[in-house]
């Protein structure tokens, strides 16, 4: 969703598409615009007194981080933060390592950071810091 907010009620705004008005933006309230299924090039037109400005806007539905192919990377998908879109959305309609690996992936902890304690009669291996866990936290599955 695109959310637009105008701090001055005397301002006007609208999103214009190829065929004209796409969405009027009411200056007295926050307006949410549904993201179209396919990429659209729009123009944000802002009129505030003598100021009349136009800004290009590209709207599209981004892919989610869980669709990013990590290849041979030992990194894992980052935990979602619902308040931070970049923690689970890619920058384009398709994820790529070049654009999205920094925000979508993280280096997992090493086995020496396993905090649940080893099962009875087991202990951490001496070089546990050389082995990565399979997720953002280590678990018994990482044995």
Order of alpha helices (4+ residues) and beta strands (2+ residues): beta-beta-beta-beta-beta-beta-beta-alpha-beta
